[in-house]
Amino acid sequence: MHLARFPRKHFAHLPTPLEKMERLSAELGGPEIWIKRDDCTGLSTGGNKTRKLEFLMADAEASGADMVMTQGATQSNHARQTAAFAAKMGMKCHILLEDRTGSNDPNYNESGNVFLDDLHGASREKHPGGIDMNAKMEEVADQMRADGKKVYTIPGGGSNATGALGYVNCAFELIAQANDRSLVIDHLVHATGSAGTQAGLITGIKAMNANIPLLGYGVRAPKDKQEENVFNLALKTAEKIGAPGVVKREDVVANTDYVGEGYGIPREDTIEAIEMFAQLEGILLDPVYSGKGAAGLIDSCRKGHFKKGERIVFLHTGGAAGLFGYTSAFDFK
């Protein structure tokens, strides 16, 4: 798979580190746990969307756009990284934020990622939860196009076949790192939401015939819907890289037991996971994605789903800036 054939902006700090979590592994007393640090991709505290945006923003530039537009939840990591990318490229950025949680907490609505959206110079507007945000975005974009702006729209999470190329490339990168240190990966796990990260990873893994099971811990949709979304995007991604049919339906696996009350609403085990990673490894997770993914990982270890002696890689999707929108969820004595 020769991804150099696709336009790309090389802004991310790559390769991201692959580190063994000694203290967390000892605490859980089971498998050997490693972490792929995609919270270290650079650009406004980093995160998984930066890999996707390398391809998406290059495509925007090639199209002649002078503005990028995207959408996401109030504390969207993707929106913040898009705003940062646009700032670096000298493009305007407009963001549609969806109120998915109904929170009235001023920190949630104005701090964390929202503050960084403003700091990077993006304009933004807010919409109620439950509407078709991609459709609303296209409506707003058409209005701006009528005023003469050249708008390139990016779906929520950067999750289309172009954005998923970033995680095809991440799969190549991770396996190269594992090969260089003779690290046999028994399982790769991560938080899955808008589907682009999981779709890109499984496409890259299958294209290389790496035989690494991939598990996404869902943060929003029910299991069947999440797997369907990932599989459909993986099919498009595989076709885009010239490997049609390489991903089968059974390759796409999600566990949605840790979603709780809904997207962006942390559970008790989300908070426990965030505190464990912070206090055992000095690593910051977020309450929306990586915290729920880590809660799934921890519970799976405790229940023996991952066996003693197995090597598990947790892909950290970033998002620590969002912690500042959730300070009320923590109770430090």
RODO-2510 file (C-alpha; in nm, 4 decimals, decimal comma):
residues 333
     n   res          X          Y          Z
     1     m     0,0000     0,0000     0,0000
     2     h     0,1780     0,3115    -0,1241
     3     l     0,0042     0,5913     0,0664
     4     a     0,2451     0,8511    -0,0763
     5     r     0,0147     0,8586    -0,3781
     6     f    -0,2384     1,0518    -0,1694
     7     p    -0,1950     1,4250    -0,0916
     8     r    -0,0820     1,4774     0,2664
     9     k     0,0361     1,7549     0,4985
    10     h     0,3173     1,6249     0,7193
    11     f     0,2369     1,8149     1,0394
    12     a     0,1940     1,5346     1,2924
    13     h     0,4759     1,4321     1,5257
    14     l     0,5316     1,0795     1,3997
    15     p     0,5992     0,8054     1,4797
    16     t     0,4226     0,8375     1,8127
    17     p     0,5817     0,6506     2,1051
    18     l     0,5011     0,2897     2,1860
    19     e     0,5567     0,2421     2,5602
    20     k     0,5142    -0,0377     2,8123
    21     m     0,2904     0,0521     3,1087
    22     e     0,4742    -0,1289     3,3847
    23     r     0,2748    -0,0068     3,6843
    24     l    -0,0684    -0,0488     3,5262
    25     s     0,0256    -0,3999     3,4138
    26     a     0,1354    -0,4866     3,7676
    27     e    -0,1796    -0,3340     3,9189
    28     l    -0,4059    -0,5442     3,6981
    29     g    -0,1936    -0,8569     3,7466
    30     g    -0,2696    -1,0020     3,4065
    31     p    -0,1482    -0,9155     3,0584
    32     e     0,1462    -0,6978     2,9627
    33     i    -0,0063    -0,3638     2,8619
    34     w     0,1520    -0,1255     2,6121
    35     i     0,0295     0,2120     2,4960
    36     k     0,0517     0,3713     2,1509
    37     r     0,0745     0,7417     2,2316
    38     d    -0,1442     0,9082     1,9709
    39     d    -0,2059     1,1764     2,2298
    40     c     0,1412     1,2933     2,1212
    41     t     0,0710     1,3775     1,7559
    42     g     0,1258     1,7494     1,8097
    43     l    -0,0953     2,0442     1,7078
    44     s    -0,2852     2,1850     2,0057
    45     t    -0,2219     1,8953     2,2492
    46     g    -0,2505     1,6291     1,9766
    47     g    -0,4872     1,3370     1,9395
    48     n    -0,5975     1,0837     1,6821
    49     k    -0,7678     1,3347     1,4504
    50     t    -0,4336     1,4887     1,3538
    51     r    -0,3446     1,1773     1,1524
    52     k    -0,6747     1,2012     0,9638
    53     l    -0,6395     1,5740     0,9077
    54     e    -0,3022     1,5308     0,7379
    55     f    -0,4901     1,3752     0,4458
    56     l    -0,8141     1,5742     0,4757
    57     m    -0,6490     1,9165     0,4902
    58     a    -0,4206     1,8314     0,1988
    59     d    -0,7335     1,7408     0,0026
    60     a    -0,8937     2,0700     0,1096
    61     e    -0,5901     2,2623    -0,0107
    62     a    -0,5877     2,0741    -0,3414
    63     s    -0,9544     2,1642    -0,3931
    64     g    -0,8765     2,5356    -0,3690
    65     a    -1,0688     2,5872    -0,0439
    66     d    -1,0132     2,8972     0,1677
    67     m    -1,2296     2,7708     0,4553
    68     v    -1,2762     2,4351     0,6238
    69     m    -1,5918     2,3487     0,8125
    70     t    -1,6592     2,0605     1,0462
    71     q    -1,8924     1,9526     1,3236
    72     g    -1,8833     1,7683     1,6526
    73     a    -2,0019     1,7672     2,0128
    74     t    -1,9389     2,0667     2,2390
    75     q    -1,6079     1,9304     2,3699
    76     s    -1,5009     1,7927     2,0317
    77     n    -1,1329     1,7014     2,0073
    78     h    -1,1733     1,6827     1,6312
    79     a    -1,3017     2,0401     1,6106
    80     r    -1,0060     2,1665     1,8140
    81     q    -0,7516     1,9835     1,5983
    82     t    -0,9210     2,1050     1,2789
    83     a    -0,9057     2,4633     1,4070
    84     a    -0,5355     2,4204     1,4849
    85     f    -0,4629     2,2694     1,1430
    86     a    -0,6479     2,5535     0,9699
    87     a    -0,4529     2,8111     1,1704
    88     k    -0,1231     2,6533     1,0678
    89     m    -0,2288     2,6539     0,7033
    90     g    -0,3686     3,0094     0,7067
    91     m    -0,7241     2,8948     0,6306
    92     k    -1,0491     3,0029     0,7924
    93     c    -1,2302     2,7470     1,0068
    94     h    -1,5963     2,7326     1,1041
    95     i    -1,7283     2,4784     1,3529
    96     l    -2,0798     2,3549     1,4281
    97     l    -2,1034     2,2238     1,7847
    98     e    -2,3840     1,9889     1,8904
    99     d    -2,5190     1,9935     2,2467
   100     r    -2,5269     1,6163     2,3017
   101     t    -2,5165     1,6189     2,6814
   102     g    -2,7458     1,9078     2,7788
   103     s    -2,4882     2,0229     3,0345
   104     n    -2,5187     2,3756     3,1772
   105     d    -2,1727     2,3616     3,3356
   106     p    -1,9818     2,6765     3,2258
   107     n    -1,6563     2,4779     3,2161
   108     y    -1,8097     2,2249     2,9779
   109     n    -1,9527     2,4907     2,7494
   110     e    -1,6652     2,7390     2,7421
   111     s    -1,3442     2,5755     2,8712
   112     g    -1,1303     2,2878     2,7425
   113     n    -1,1637     2,2289     2,3707
   114     v    -1,4140     2,5134     2,3244
   115     f    -1,1635     2,7643     2,4598
   116     l    -0,8992     2,6243     2,2250
   117     d    -1,1359     2,6482     1,9255
   118     d    -1,1640     3,0207     1,9991
   119     l    -0,7930     3,0591     2,0672
   120     h    -0,7076     2,9128     1,7256
   121     g    -0,9340     3,1733     1,5649
   122     a    -1,2193     2,9467     1,4544
   123     s    -1,5750     3,0754     1,4378
   124     r    -1,8438     2,8529     1,5862
   125     e    -2,2159     2,8047     1,6245
   126     k    -2,4170     2,5788     1,8533
   127     h    -2,7026     2,3414     1,7698
   128     p    -2,9321     2,1216     1,9807
   129     g    -2,8576     1,7526     2,0169
   130     g    -3,0164     1,4872     1,8015
   131     i    -3,0187     1,6590     1,4634
   132     d    -2,8354     1,5426     1,1498
   133     m    -2,5215     1,7460     1,2015
   134     n    -2,3548     1,6574     0,8728
   135     a    -2,6689     1,7673     0,6858
   136     k    -2,6837     2,0911     0,8873
   137     m    -2,3162     2,1526     0,8116
   138     e    -2,3739     2,1169     0,4368
   139     e    -2,6658     2,3611     0,4643
   140     v    -2,4466     2,6192     0,6395
   141     a    -2,1632     2,5568     0,3923
   142     d    -2,3946     2,6171     0,0965
   143     q    -2,4999     2,9487     0,2482
   144     m    -2,1365     3,0535     0,2794
   145     r    -2,0588     2,9332    -0,0732
   146     a    -2,3409     3,1552    -0,1984
   147     d    -2,1515     3,4439    -0,0368
   148     g    -1,8389     3,3551    -0,2330
   149     k    -1,6472     3,1436     0,0174
   150     k    -1,4720     2,8269    -0,0990
   151     v    -1,5740     2,5837     0,1741
   152     y    -1,4407     2,2308     0,2221
   153     t    -1,6536     2,0268     0,4630
   154     i    -1,5102     1,7574     0,6885
   155     p    -1,7497     1,5048     0,8476
   156     g    -1,7591     1,4614     1,2229
   157     g    -1,4429     1,2986     1,3501
   158     g    -1,2815     1,3330     1,0076
   159     s    -1,4295     0,9915     0,9434
   160     n    -1,4474     0,9250     0,5724
   161     a    -1,2218     0,7174     0,3475
   162     t    -0,9752     1,0060     0,3071
   163     g    -0,9455     1,0620     0,6816
   164     a    -0,9209     0,6894     0,7529
   165     l    -0,5978     0,6805     0,5512
   166     g    -0,4341     0,8290     0,8609
   167     y    -0,5090     0,5111     1,0534
   168     v    -0,4150     0,2790     0,7712
   169     n    -0,0793     0,4514     0,8023
   170     c    -0,0880     0,4183     1,1826
   171     a    -0,1345     0,0414     1,1463
   172     f     0,1765     0,0295     0,9256
   173     e     0,3664     0,2422     1,1792
   174     l     0,2643     0,0360     1,4821
   175     i     0,3518    -0,2959     1,3231
   176     a     0,6898    -0,1606     1,2134
   177     q     0,7574    -0,0540     1,5737
   178     a     0,6494    -0,3936     1,7055
   179     n     0,8655    -0,5748     1,4508
   180     d     1,1692    -0,3618     1,5387
   181     r     1,1489    -0,4671     1,9046
   182     s     1,0228    -0,8250     1,8511
   183     l     0,6970    -0,7365     2,0259
   184     v     0,4207    -0,9839     1,9446
   185     i     0,0898    -0,7972     1,9774
   186     d    -0,1912    -1,0281     2,0897
   187     h    -0,4640    -0,7618     2,0951
   188     l    -0,4986    -0,3987     1,9846
   189     v    -0,7730    -0,1980     2,1607
   190     h    -0,8965     0,1609     2,1511
   191     a    -1,2008     0,3844     2,1933
   192     t    -1,4255     0,3931     1,8858
   193     g    -1,6799     0,6591     1,7993
   194     s    -1,7151     0,8152     1,4542
   195     a    -1,5571     0,4981     1,3038
   196     g    -1,2582     0,6408     1,1141
   197     t    -0,9886     0,5264     1,3537
   198     q    -1,1134     0,1687     1,3767
   199     a    -1,1898     0,1472     1,0028
   200     g    -0,8416     0,2677     0,9105
   201     l    -0,6701     0,0393     1,1596
   202     i    -0,8542    -0,2752     1,0550
   203     t    -0,7968    -0,1966     0,6881
   204     g    -0,4240    -0,1537     0,7452
   205     i    -0,3977    -0,4630     0,9653
   206     k    -0,5807    -0,6829     0,7158
   207     a    -0,3951    -0,5395     0,4164
   208     m    -0,0679    -0,6447     0,5832
   209     n    -0,2076    -0,9807     0,6959
   210     a    -0,0796    -0,8931     1,0435
   211     n    -0,3209    -1,1251     1,2292
   212     i    -0,3761    -0,8843     1,5184
   213     p    -0,7311    -0,8843     1,6633
   214     l    -0,8689    -0,5305     1,6900
   215     l    -1,1308    -0,4353     1,9481
   216     g    -1,3029    -0,0985     1,9660
   217     y    -1,4677     0,0077     2,2919
   218     g    -1,7683     0,2121     2,1835
   219     v    -1,8479     0,5572     2,3226
   220     r    -2,1864     0,6284     2,1642
   221     a    -2,3730     0,3935     1,9283
   222     p    -2,5111     0,0455     2,0118
   223     k    -2,2881    -0,2485     1,9194
   224     d    -2,4596    -0,3467     1,5932
   225     k    -2,4723     0,0115     1,4688
   226     q    -2,1123     0,0815     1,5664
   227     e    -1,9840    -0,2288     1,3916
   228     e    -2,1943    -0,1536     1,0835
   229     n    -2,0569     0,2023     1,0635
   230     v    -1,6977     0,0814     1,0974
   231     f    -1,7374    -0,1996     0,8455
   232     n    -1,8991     0,0230     0,5827
   233     l    -1,6196     0,2778     0,6151
   234     a    -1,3541     0,0037     0,6117
   235     l    -1,4949    -0,1216     0,2794
   236     k    -1,4593     0,2254     0,1281
   237     t    -1,1118     0,2688     0,2750
   238     a    -0,9910    -0,0673     0,1449
   239     e    -1,1175     0,0196    -0,2012
   240     k    -0,9450     0,3572    -0,1850
   241     i    -0,6049     0,2000    -0,1152
   242     g    -0,6486    -0,0646    -0,3842
   243     a    -0,7305    -0,3594    -0,1574
   244     p    -1,1052    -0,4144    -0,2081
   245     g    -1,2569    -0,6929    -0,0014
   246     v    -0,9618    -0,7257     0,2366
   247     v    -1,1828    -0,6535     0,5414
   248     k    -1,4546    -0,9044     0,6303
   249     r    -1,7528    -0,8347     0,8536
   250     e    -1,6187    -1,0641     1,1268
   251     d    -1,3000    -0,8542     1,1471
   252     v    -1,4939    -0,5602     1,2896
   253     v    -1,5618    -0,6009     1,6618
   254     a    -1,6933    -0,3435     1,9087
   255     n    -1,7796    -0,3671     2,2769
   256     t    -2,0317    -0,1020     2,3816
   257     d    -2,0758    -0,2046     2,7453
   258     y    -1,8997     0,1084     2,8735
   259     v    -2,1034     0,3822     2,7041
   260     g    -2,3210     0,4420     3,0096
   261     e    -2,5928     0,7074     2,9880
   262     g    -2,4643     0,8354     2,6568
   263     y    -2,1952     1,0140     2,4603
   264     g    -1,9874     1,2542     2,6642
   265     i    -2,1312     1,1392     2,9981
   266     p    -1,8611     0,9621     3,2018
   267     r    -1,9387     0,6589     3,4179
   268     e    -1,7756     0,5786     3,7505
   269     d    -1,5413     0,3355     3,5766
   270     t    -1,4475     0,6103     3,3264
   271     i    -1,3320     0,8300     3,6139
   272     e    -1,1540     0,5354     3,7785
   273     a    -0,9664     0,4635     3,4539
   274     i    -0,8612     0,8273     3,4149
   275     e    -0,7331     0,8368     3,7722
   276     m    -0,5494     0,5038     3,7355
   277     f    -0,3665     0,6122     3,4209
   278     a    -0,2798     0,9493     3,5768
   279     q    -0,1635     0,8111     3,9107
   280     l     0,0110     0,4959     3,7893
   281     e     0,1579     0,6093     3,4570
   282     g     0,1432     0,9902     3,4479
   283     i    -0,0779     0,9704     3,1374
   284     l    -0,3868     1,1889     3,0862
   285     l    -0,7023     1,0407     2,9352
   286     d    -1,0274     1,2179     2,8487
   287     p    -1,3805     1,1473     2,9823
   288     v    -1,5409     1,1013     2,6384
   289     y    -1,3204     0,8635     2,4375
   290     s    -0,9944     0,7363     2,5857
   291     g    -1,1364     0,7183     2,9388
   292     k    -1,4182     0,4877     2,8306
   293     g    -1,1794     0,2840     2,6164
   294     a    -0,9464     0,2451     2,9133
   295     a    -1,2374     0,1494     3,1389
   296     g    -1,3166    -0,1301     2,8944
   297     l    -0,9544    -0,2417     2,8879
   298     i    -0,9279    -0,2468     3,2679
   299     d    -1,2537    -0,4375     3,3143
   300     s    -1,1605    -0,6864     3,0419
   301     c    -0,8319    -0,7550     3,2222
   302     r    -1,0065    -0,7996     3,5557
   303     k    -1,2571    -1,0418     3,4040
   304     g    -0,9822    -1,2473     3,2398
   305     h    -1,0795    -1,1650     2,8815
   306     f    -0,7155    -1,0730     2,8274
   307     k    -0,4990    -1,3467     2,9698
   308     k    -0,1855    -1,3320     3,1795
   309     g     0,1204    -1,3177     2,9565
   310     e    -0,0656    -1,1712     2,6567
   311     r     0,0559    -0,8426     2,5171
   312     i    -0,2108    -0,5777     2,4726
   313     v    -0,1609    -0,2437     2,2979
   314     f    -0,3984     0,0356     2,3985
   315     l    -0,4094     0,3059     2,1337
   316     h    -0,4481     0,6390     2,3140
   317     t    -0,6701     0,8618     2,0996
   318     g    -0,5881     1,1787     2,2973
   319     g    -0,8328     1,4387     2,4217
   320     a    -0,6791     1,5523     2,7520
   321     a    -0,7828     1,9125     2,6806
   322     g    -1,1407     1,7999     2,7385
   323     l    -1,0618     1,7243     3,1044
   324     f    -1,0981     2,0945     3,1820
   325     g    -1,4615     2,0780     3,0747
   326     y    -1,5284     1,7967     3,3231
   327     t    -1,3736     1,9113     3,6501
   328     s    -1,7081     1,8685     3,8295
   329     a    -1,6974     1,4922     3,7538
   330     f    -1,3980     1,4474     3,9853
   331     d    -1,4079     1,4497     4,3645
   332     f    -1,0629     1,4857     4,5165
   333     k    -1,0566     1,4827     4,8944
***
